[in-house]
């Protein structure tokens, strides 16, 4: 795991392990990350380009800001952020949130 301070201008330090990225030659997959968001930390509100990003909550609870709505998240929740969508994750609990982040892009000609 690699510490990342202020992810997308969020609060605190999260831990990220990039298990897979585009360099591994599967062209539509941008990355697969395992992420730990400790209590009080956030992944700041941000918007992506022409890609889809999946947040799969594995453990812990918190709040997701998803397309302007505040949604409570818990283990086994799956949130799919569409192209050009906006989202953030807030750990407002007393335990770490563990999640998998999977991002893929549409590629012309595939």
N, CA, C and O atoms as a GROMACS GRO file, in nm:
protein
  440
    1UNK      N    1   0.085  -0.118   0.000
    1UNK     CA    2   0.000   0.000   0.000
    1UNK      C    3   0.089   0.124   0.000
    1UNK      O    4   0.193   0.129   0.065
    2UNK      N    5   0.045   0.222  -0.075
    2UNK     CA    6   0.117   0.348  -0.085
    2UNK      C    7   0.030   0.458  -0.025
    2UNK      O    8  -0.087   0.471  -0.062
    3UNK      N    9   0.084   0.539   0.066
    3UNK     CA   10   0.004   0.648   0.120
    3UNK      C   11  -0.020   0.756   0.014
    3UNK      O   12   0.069   0.787  -0.064
    4UNK      N   13  -0.139   0.811   0.014
    4UNK     CA   14  -0.172   0.920  -0.077
    4UNK      C   15  -0.244   1.028   0.003
    4UNK      O   16  -0.354   1.007   0.055
    5UNK      N   17  -0.181   1.142   0.014
    5UNK     CA   18  -0.234   1.254   0.091
    5UNK      C   19  -0.327   1.337   0.003
    5UNK      O   20  -0.293   1.370  -0.110
    6UNK      N   21  -0.446   1.370   0.055
    6UNK     CA   22  -0.537   1.461  -0.014
    6UNK      C   23  -0.584   1.411  -0.150
    6UNK      O   24  -0.583   1.487  -0.247
    7UNK      N   25  -0.624   1.286  -0.158
    7UNK     CA   26  -0.668   1.226  -0.285
    7UNK      C   27  -0.783   1.308  -0.345
    7UNK      O   28  -0.886   1.327  -0.280
    8UNK      N   29  -0.765   1.355  -0.465
    8UNK     CA   30  -0.863   1.441  -0.534
    8UNK      C   31  -0.904   1.558  -0.444
    8UNK      O   32  -1.021   1.595  -0.437
    9UNK      N   33  -0.804   1.617  -0.376
    9UNK     CA   34  -0.823   1.729  -0.285
    9UNK      C   35  -0.910   1.693  -0.166
    9UNK      O   36  -0.976   1.779  -0.107
   10UNK      N   37  -0.909   1.564  -0.129
   10UNK     CA   38  -0.982   1.518  -0.011
   10UNK      C   39  -0.904   1.548   0.116
   10UNK      O   40  -0.798   1.612   0.112
   11UNK      N   41  -0.956   1.501   0.228
   11UNK     CA   42  -0.898   1.525   0.360
   11UNK      C   43  -0.823   1.400   0.405
   11UNK      O   44  -0.874   1.289   0.390
   12UNK      N   45  -0.705   1.418   0.460
   12UNK     CA   46  -0.632   1.307   0.522
   12UNK      C   47  -0.555   1.223   0.422
   12UNK      O   48  -0.542   1.256   0.305
   13UNK      N   49  -0.505   1.112   0.475
   13UNK     CA   50  -0.421   1.021   0.397
   13UNK      C   51  -0.491   0.887   0.382
   13UNK      O   52  -0.534   0.827   0.481
   14UNK      N   53  -0.503   0.841   0.259
   14UNK     CA   54  -0.557   0.709   0.232
   14UNK      C   55  -0.442   0.618   0.191
   14UNK      O   56  -0.331   0.666   0.165
   15UNK      N   57  -0.467   0.488   0.183
   15UNK     CA   58  -0.369   0.390   0.139
   15UNK      C   59  -0.419   0.328   0.008
   15UNK      O   60  -0.536   0.292  -0.002
   16UNK      N   61  -0.332   0.317  -0.091
   16UNK     CA   62  -0.371   0.265  -0.222
   16UNK      C   63  -0.272   0.159  -0.267
   16UNK      O   64  -0.150   0.179  -0.258
   17UNK      N   65  -0.324   0.048  -0.316
   17UNK     CA   66  -0.241  -0.053  -0.383
   17UNK      C   67  -0.296  -0.068  -0.524
   17UNK      O   68  -0.408  -0.115  -0.542
   18UNK      N   69  -0.218  -0.030  -0.624
   18UNK     CA   70  -0.260  -0.043  -0.763
   18UNK      C   71  -0.225  -0.184  -0.809
   18UNK      O   72  -0.109  -0.214  -0.836
   19UNK      N   73  -0.327  -0.269  -0.817
   19UNK     CA   74  -0.307  -0.409  -0.855
   19UNK      C   75  -0.290  -0.425  -1.005
   19UNK      O   76  -0.230  -0.522  -1.051
   20UNK      N   77  -0.343  -0.330  -1.080
   20UNK     CA   78  -0.344  -0.343  -1.225
   20UNK      C   79  -0.356  -0.205  -1.286
   20UNK      O   80  -0.430  -0.120  -1.235
   21UNK      N   81  -0.285  -0.182  -1.396
   21UNK     CA   82  -0.307  -0.060  -1.472
   21UNK      C   83  -0.291  -0.087  -1.622
   21UNK      O   84  -0.254  -0.198  -1.662
   22UNK      N   85  -0.318   0.013  -1.701
   22UNK     CA   86  -0.323   0.000  -1.846
   22UNK      C   87  -0.192  -0.053  -1.905
   22UNK      O   88  -0.193  -0.111  -2.013
   23UNK      N   89  -0.081  -0.033  -1.837
   23UNK     CA   90   0.048  -0.081  -1.887
   23UNK      C   91   0.050  -0.232  -1.906
   23UNK      O   92   0.135  -0.286  -1.976
   24UNK      N   93  -0.045  -0.301  -1.842
   24UNK     CA   94  -0.048  -0.447  -1.851
   24UNK      C   95  -0.126  -0.496  -1.974
   24UNK      O   96  -0.159  -0.614  -1.984
   25UNK      N   97  -0.154  -0.406  -2.066
   25UNK     CA   98  -0.199  -0.438  -2.201
   25UNK      C   99  -0.342  -0.488  -2.216
   25UNK      O  100  -0.374  -0.551  -2.316
   26UNK      N  101  -0.428  -0.463  -2.122
   26UNK     CA  102  -0.571  -0.485  -2.145
   26UNK      C  103  -0.627  -0.345  -2.167
   26UNK      O  104  -0.648  -0.269  -2.073
   27UNK      N  105  -0.651  -0.312  -2.292
   27UNK     CA  106  -0.667  -0.174  -2.331
   27UNK      C  107  -0.786  -0.101  -2.268
   27UNK      O  108  -0.776   0.019  -2.246
   28UNK      N  109  -0.895  -0.167  -2.240
   28UNK     CA  110  -1.009  -0.096  -2.185
   28UNK      C  111  -0.999  -0.074  -2.035
   28UNK      O  112  -1.070   0.010  -1.980
   29UNK      N  113  -0.914  -0.149  -1.967
   29UNK     CA  114  -0.899  -0.135  -1.822
   29UNK      C  115  -0.796  -0.027  -1.793
   29UNK      O  116  -0.681  -0.037  -1.836
   30UNK      N  117  -0.838   0.078  -1.721
   30UNK     CA  118  -0.744   0.184  -1.682
   30UNK      C  119  -0.667   0.143  -1.557
   30UNK      O  120  -0.544   0.152  -1.554
   31UNK      N  121  -0.739   0.098  -1.455
   31UNK     CA  122  -0.672   0.052  -1.334
   31UNK      C  123  -0.769  -0.023  -1.243
   31UNK      O  124  -0.891  -0.009  -1.253
   32UNK      N  125  -0.711  -0.103  -1.155
   32UNK     CA  126  -0.782  -0.168  -1.045
   32UNK      C  127  -0.700  -0.137  -0.921
   32UNK      O  128  -0.583  -0.173  -0.912
   33UNK      N  129  -0.763  -0.069  -0.823
   33UNK     CA  130  -0.695  -0.030  -0.700
   33UNK      C  131  -0.766  -0.092  -0.580
   33UNK      O  132  -0.889  -0.104  -0.578
   34UNK      N  133  -0.687  -0.130  -0.481
   34UNK     CA  134  -0.738  -0.163  -0.349
   34UNK      C  135  -0.708  -0.042  -0.262
   34UNK      O  136  -0.594   0.003  -0.255
   35UNK      N  137  -0.811   0.011  -0.194
   35UNK     CA  138  -0.798   0.139  -0.124
   35UNK      C  139  -0.848   0.123   0.020
   35UNK      O  140  -0.948   0.056   0.045
   36UNK      N  141  -0.777   0.187   0.113
   36UNK     CA  142  -0.820   0.195   0.253
   36UNK      C  143  -0.835   0.343   0.287
   36UNK      O  144  -0.741   0.421   0.274
   37UNK      N  145  -0.956   0.380   0.332
   37UNK     CA  146  -0.985   0.517   0.372
   37UNK      C  147  -1.008   0.515   0.523
   37UNK      O  148  -1.110   0.464   0.568
   38UNK      N  149  -0.914   0.570   0.603
   38UNK     CA  150  -0.930   0.566   0.748
   38UNK      C  151  -1.037   0.662   0.797
   38UNK      O  152  -1.081   0.750   0.723
   39UNK      N  153  -1.079   0.646   0.923
   39UNK     CA  154  -1.179   0.737   0.980
   39UNK      C  155  -1.136   0.883   0.965
   39UNK      O  156  -1.022   0.919   0.991
   40UNK      N  157  -1.230   0.966   0.923
   40UNK     CA  158  -1.205   1.108   0.907
   40UNK      C  159  -1.145   1.147   0.773
   40UNK      O  160  -1.140   1.266   0.740
   41UNK      N  161  -1.098   1.051   0.695
   41UNK     CA  162  -1.037   1.081   0.565
   41UNK      C  163  -1.144   1.078   0.455
   41UNK      O  164  -1.252   1.022   0.473
   42UNK      N  165  -1.112   1.140   0.343
   42UNK     CA  166  -1.205   1.144   0.230
   42UNK      C  167  -1.130   1.126   0.099
   42UNK      O  168  -1.009   1.150   0.091
   43UNK      N  169  -1.203   1.084  -0.001
   43UNK     CA  170  -1.161   1.099  -0.140
   43UNK      C  171  -1.244   1.216  -0.190
   43UNK      O  172  -1.366   1.206  -0.199
   44UNK      N  173  -1.179   1.326  -0.223
   44UNK     CA  174  -1.249   1.451  -0.253
   44UNK      C  175  -1.343   1.442  -0.373
   44UNK      O  176  -1.329   1.356  -0.459
   45UNK      N  177  -1.438   1.534  -0.374
   45UNK     CA  178  -1.534   1.539  -0.484
   45UNK      C  179  -1.460   1.572  -0.613
   45UNK      O  180  -1.385   1.670  -0.620
   46UNK      N  181  -1.483   1.490  -0.714
   46UNK     CA  182  -1.413   1.508  -0.841
   46UNK      C  183  -1.496   1.450  -0.955
   46UNK      O  184  -1.590   1.374  -0.934
   47UNK      N  185  -1.457   1.488  -1.075
   47UNK     CA  186  -1.526   1.445  -1.196
   47UNK      C  187  -1.423   1.382  -1.289
   47UNK      O  188  -1.312   1.434  -1.304
   48UNK      N  189  -1.460   1.271  -1.351
   48UNK     CA  190  -1.372   1.204  -1.446
   48UNK      C  191  -1.407   1.246  -1.588
   48UNK      O  192  -1.503   1.320  -1.611
   49UNK      N  193  -1.329   1.198  -1.681
   49UNK     CA  194  -1.355   1.219  -1.823
   49UNK      C  195  -1.441   1.107  -1.878
   49UNK      O  196  -1.536   1.062  -1.813
   50UNK      N  197  -1.409   1.061  -1.997
   50UNK     CA  198  -1.488   0.959  -2.066
   50UNK      C  199  -1.446   0.819  -2.020
   50UNK      O  200  -1.391   0.740  -2.096
   51UNK      N  201  -1.475   0.791  -1.892
   51UNK     CA  202  -1.449   0.658  -1.838
   51UNK      C  203  -1.555   0.627  -1.733
   51UNK      O  204  -1.626   0.716  -1.686
   52UNK      N  205  -1.564   0.501  -1.697
   52UNK     CA  206  -1.657   0.455  -1.594
   52UNK      C  207  -1.575   0.403  -1.478
   52UNK      O  208  -1.480   0.328  -1.498
   53UNK      N  209  -1.611   0.444  -1.357
   53UNK     CA  210  -1.537   0.400  -1.238
   53UNK      C  211  -1.633   0.334  -1.141
   53UNK      O  212  -1.737   0.389  -1.105
   54UNK      N  213  -1.596   0.213  -1.098
   54UNK     CA  214  -1.675   0.134  -1.005
   54UNK      C  215  -1.611   0.142  -0.867
   54UNK      O  216  -1.490   0.122  -0.854
   55UNK      N  217  -1.691   0.170  -0.763
   55UNK     CA  218  -1.647   0.162  -0.624
   55UNK      C  219  -1.719   0.042  -0.565
   55UNK      O  220  -1.842   0.037  -0.563
   56UNK      N  221  -1.643  -0.055  -0.516
   56UNK     CA  222  -1.700  -0.174  -0.453
   56UNK      C  223  -1.656  -0.171  -0.307
   56UNK      O  224  -1.538  -0.188  -0.276
   57UNK      N  225  -1.751  -0.149  -0.217
   57UNK     CA  226  -1.721  -0.138  -0.074
   57UNK      C  227  -1.707  -0.279  -0.017
   57UNK      O  228  -1.801  -0.359  -0.024
   58UNK      N  229  -1.591  -0.309   0.038
   58UNK     CA  230  -1.564  -0.442   0.093
   58UNK      C  231  -1.583  -0.447   0.245
   58UNK      O  232  -1.628  -0.548   0.298
   59UNK      N  233  -1.549  -0.340   0.314
   59UNK     CA  234  -1.562  -0.335   0.460
   59UNK      C  235  -1.575  -0.189   0.501
   59UNK      O  236  -1.525  -0.099   0.434
   60UNK      N  237  -1.642  -0.167   0.614
   60UNK     CA  238  -1.659  -0.033   0.667
   60UNK      C  239  -1.784   0.035   0.613
   60UNK      O  240  -1.853  -0.017   0.526
   61UNK      N  241  -1.809   0.152   0.668
   61UNK     CA  242  -1.926   0.230   0.629
   61UNK      C  243  -1.887   0.375   0.614
   61UNK      O  244  -1.791   0.422   0.676
   62UNK      N  245  -1.962   0.447   0.533
   62UNK     CA  246  -1.936   0.588   0.514
   62UNK      C  247  -2.042   0.651   0.428
   62UNK      O  248  -2.154   0.602   0.418
   63UNK      N  249  -2.006   0.760   0.366
   63UNK     CA  250  -2.100   0.836   0.284
   63UNK      C  251  -2.038   0.864   0.148
   63UNK      O  252  -1.923   0.908   0.138
   64UNK      N  253  -2.114   0.840   0.045
   64UNK     CA  254  -2.070   0.868  -0.092
   64UNK      C  255  -2.153   0.986  -0.141
   64UNK      O  256  -2.275   0.988  -0.126
   65UNK      N  257  -2.086   1.083  -0.200
   65UNK     CA  258  -2.158   1.188  -0.272
   65UNK      C  259  -2.153   1.146  -0.418
   65UNK      O  260  -2.047   1.135  -0.478
   66UNK      N  261  -2.270   1.121  -0.472
   66UNK     CA  262  -2.282   1.058  -0.603
   66UNK      C  263  -2.382   1.138  -0.686
   66UNK      O  264  -2.502   1.135  -0.658
   67UNK      N  265  -2.332   1.209  -0.787
   67UNK     CA  266  -2.418   1.292  -0.873
   67UNK      C  267  -2.499   1.391  -0.789
   67UNK      O  268  -2.616   1.417  -0.818
   68UNK      N  269  -2.436   1.447  -0.684
   68UNK     CA  270  -2.499   1.547  -0.600
   68UNK      C  271  -2.582   1.492  -0.485
   68UNK      O  272  -2.626   1.570  -0.400
   69UNK      N  273  -2.605   1.362  -0.480
   69UNK     CA  274  -2.682   1.301  -0.371
   69UNK      C  275  -2.588   1.239  -0.268
   69UNK      O  276  -2.482   1.187  -0.303
   70UNK      N  277  -2.628   1.245  -0.141
   70UNK     CA  278  -2.552   1.182  -0.033
   70UNK      C  279  -2.611   1.044  -0.008
   70UNK      O  280  -2.730   1.031   0.023
   71UNK      N  281  -2.528   0.941  -0.021
   71UNK     CA  282  -2.572   0.802  -0.009
   71UNK      C  283  -2.488   0.733   0.097
   71UNK      O  284  -2.365   0.741   0.093
   72UNK      N  285  -2.552   0.663   0.191
   72UNK     CA  286  -2.479   0.584   0.289
   72UNK      C  287  -2.430   0.456   0.222
   72UNK      O  288  -2.506   0.391   0.150
   73UNK      N  289  -2.304   0.419   0.245
   73UNK     CA  290  -2.248   0.298   0.185
   73UNK      C  291  -2.203   0.202   0.295
   73UNK      O  292  -2.163   0.244   0.404
   74UNK      N  293  -2.210   0.074   0.262
   74UNK     CA  294  -2.175  -0.034   0.355
   74UNK      C  295  -2.118  -0.150   0.273
   74UNK      O  296  -2.122  -0.146   0.150
   75UNK      N  297  -2.065  -0.253   0.340
   75UNK     CA  298  -2.007  -0.366   0.266
   75UNK      C  299  -2.100  -0.422   0.160
   75UNK      O  300  -2.221  -0.437   0.180
   76UNK      N  301  -2.039  -0.452   0.046
   76UNK     CA  302  -2.100  -0.512  -0.072
   76UNK      C  303  -2.180  -0.413  -0.156
   76UNK      O  304  -2.242  -0.452  -0.254
   77UNK      N  305  -2.180  -0.286  -0.118
   77UNK     CA  306  -2.240  -0.185  -0.205
   77UNK      C  307  -2.150  -0.164  -0.326
   77UNK      O  308  -2.027  -0.164  -0.315
   78UNK      N  309  -2.211  -0.147  -0.442
   78UNK     CA  310  -2.139  -0.121  -0.566
   78UNK      C  311  -2.197   0.008  -0.625
   78UNK      O  312  -2.317   0.017  -0.649
   79UNK      N  313  -2.111   0.106  -0.648
   79UNK     CA  314  -2.154   0.231  -0.709
   79UNK      C  315  -2.080   0.249  -0.840
   79UNK      O  316  -1.958   0.235  -0.845
   80UNK      N  317  -2.154   0.279  -0.945
   80UNK     CA  318  -2.095   0.293  -1.078
   80UNK      C  319  -2.105   0.439  -1.119
   80UNK      O  320  -2.213   0.492  -1.143
   81UNK      N  321  -1.990   0.504  -1.127
   81UNK     CA  322  -1.984   0.644  -1.168
   81UNK      C  323  -1.971   0.649  -1.320
   81UNK      O  324  -1.871   0.602  -1.375
   82UNK      N  325  -2.070   0.706  -1.389
   82UNK     CA  326  -2.069   0.706  -1.536
   82UNK      C  327  -1.969   0.807  -1.591
   82UNK      O  328  -1.916   0.890  -1.516
   83UNK      N  329  -1.941   0.802  -1.721
   83UNK     CA  330  -1.854   0.901  -1.782
   83UNK      C  331  -1.900   1.043  -1.748
   83UNK      O  332  -2.018   1.076  -1.757
   84UNK      N  333  -1.803   1.126  -1.711
   84UNK     CA  334  -1.823   1.266  -1.675
   84UNK      C  335  -1.904   1.284  -1.547
   84UNK      O  336  -1.949   1.394  -1.517
   85UNK      N  337  -1.925   1.176  -1.471
   85UNK     CA  338  -1.997   1.183  -1.344
   85UNK      C  339  -1.909   1.238  -1.233
   85UNK      O  340  -1.786   1.236  -1.242
   86UNK      N  341  -1.974   1.286  -1.128
   86UNK     CA  342  -1.904   1.345  -1.013
   86UNK      C  343  -1.931   1.262  -0.889
   86UNK      O  344  -2.043   1.214  -0.868
   87UNK      N  345  -1.827   1.243  -0.806
   87UNK     CA  346  -1.843   1.163  -0.686
   87UNK      C  347  -1.735   1.196  -0.583
   87UNK      O  348  -1.634   1.259  -0.615
   88UNK      N  349  -1.759   1.151  -0.458
   88UNK     CA  350  -1.664   1.164  -0.348
   88UNK      C  351  -1.697   1.055  -0.247
   88UNK      O  352  -1.807   1.000  -0.249
   89UNK      N  353  -1.602   1.022  -0.160
   89UNK     CA  354  -1.624   0.924  -0.054
   89UNK      C  355  -1.576   0.984   0.077
   89UNK      O  356  -1.465   1.036   0.085
   90UNK      N  357  -1.659   0.975   0.180
   90UNK     CA  358  -1.630   1.032   0.312
   90UNK      C  359  -1.637   0.921   0.415
   90UNK      O  360  -1.739   0.853   0.426
   91UNK      N  361  -1.530   0.902   0.491
   91UNK     CA  362  -1.536   0.806   0.601
   91UNK      C  363  -1.572   0.882   0.728
   91UNK      O  364  -1.485   0.940   0.793
   92UNK      N  365  -1.700   0.882   0.761
   92UNK     CA  366  -1.749   0.949   0.881
   92UNK      C  367  -1.777   0.849   0.992
   92UNK      O  368  -1.857   0.875   1.081
   93UNK      N  369  -1.709   0.732   0.986
   93UNK     CA  370  -1.727   0.628   1.086
   93UNK      C  371  -1.600   0.615   1.170
   93UNK      O  372  -1.506   0.692   1.153
   94UNK      N  373  -1.598   0.518   1.259
   94UNK     CA  374  -1.481   0.495   1.346
   94UNK      C  375  -1.393   0.382   1.296
   94UNK      O  376  -1.297   0.345   1.364
   95UNK      N  377  -1.422   0.324   1.179
   95UNK     CA  378  -1.344   0.214   1.123
   95UNK      C  379  -1.302   0.244   0.980
   95UNK      O  380  -1.366   0.324   0.912
   96UNK      N  381  -1.195   0.179   0.937
   96UNK     CA  382  -1.148   0.194   0.799
   96UNK      C  383  -1.255   0.148   0.700
   96UNK      O  384  -1.330   0.054   0.727
   97UNK      N  385  -1.261   0.216   0.586
   97UNK     CA  386  -1.337   0.167   0.471
   97UNK      C  387  -1.237   0.100   0.377
   97UNK      O  388  -1.136   0.160   0.340
   98UNK      N  389  -1.265  -0.022   0.338
   98UNK     CA  390  -1.185  -0.094   0.238
   98UNK      C  391  -1.270  -0.104   0.112
   98UNK      O  392  -1.385  -0.146   0.118
   99UNK      N  393  -1.212  -0.066  -0.002
   99UNK     CA  394  -1.287  -0.073  -0.126
   99UNK      C  395  -1.196  -0.110  -0.241
   99UNK      O  396  -1.074  -0.095  -0.235
  100UNK      N  397  -1.259  -0.159  -0.347
  100UNK     CA  398  -1.192  -0.185  -0.474
  100UNK      C  399  -1.242  -0.078  -0.571
  100UNK      O  400  -1.362  -0.055  -0.582
  101UNK      N  401  -1.149  -0.015  -0.641
  101UNK     CA  402  -1.183   0.085  -0.743
  101UNK      C  403  -1.140   0.029  -0.878
  101UNK      O  404  -1.023  -0.001  -0.900
  102UNK      N  405  -1.236   0.016  -0.967
  102UNK     CA  406  -1.212  -0.039  -1.101
  102UNK      C  407  -1.254   0.066  -1.202
  102UNK      O  408  -1.369   0.109  -1.203
  103UNK      N  409  -1.161   0.107  -1.287
  103UNK     CA  410  -1.194   0.209  -1.388
  103UNK      C  411  -1.164   0.156  -1.527
  103UNK      O  412  -1.059   0.097  -1.552
  104UNK      N  413  -1.259   0.178  -1.618
  104UNK     CA  414  -1.236   0.138  -1.757
  104UNK      C  415  -1.284   0.249  -1.850
  104UNK      O  416  -1.373   0.327  -1.816
  105UNK      N  417  -1.222   0.254  -1.967
  105UNK     CA  418  -1.255   0.354  -2.068
  105UNK      C  419  -1.296   0.286  -2.196
  105UNK      O  420  -1.250   0.176  -2.228
  106UNK      N  421  -1.382   0.352  -2.269
  106UNK     CA  422  -1.415   0.304  -2.403
  106UNK      C  423  -1.302   0.344  -2.496
  106UNK      O  424  -1.258   0.459  -2.494
  107UNK      N  425  -1.257   0.253  -2.576
  107UNK     CA  426  -1.149   0.281  -2.670
  107UNK      C  427  -1.202   0.268  -2.812
  107UNK      O  428  -1.271   0.172  -2.845
  108UNK      N  429  -1.171   0.363  -2.894
  108UNK     CA  430  -1.214   0.361  -3.034
  108UNK      C  431  -1.149   0.243  -3.104
  108UNK      O  432  -1.029   0.220  -3.090
  109UNK      N  433  -1.229   0.169  -3.180
  109UNK     CA  434  -1.175   0.059  -3.259
  109UNK      C  435  -1.172  -0.075  -3.190
  109UNK      O  436  -1.124  -0.172  -3.248
  110UNK      N  437  -1.223  -0.084  -3.069
  110UNK     CA  438  -1.224  -0.214  -2.999
  110UNK      C  439  -1.359  -0.280  -3.014
  110UNK      O  440  -1.380  -0.390  -2.963
   0.00000   0.00000   0.00000
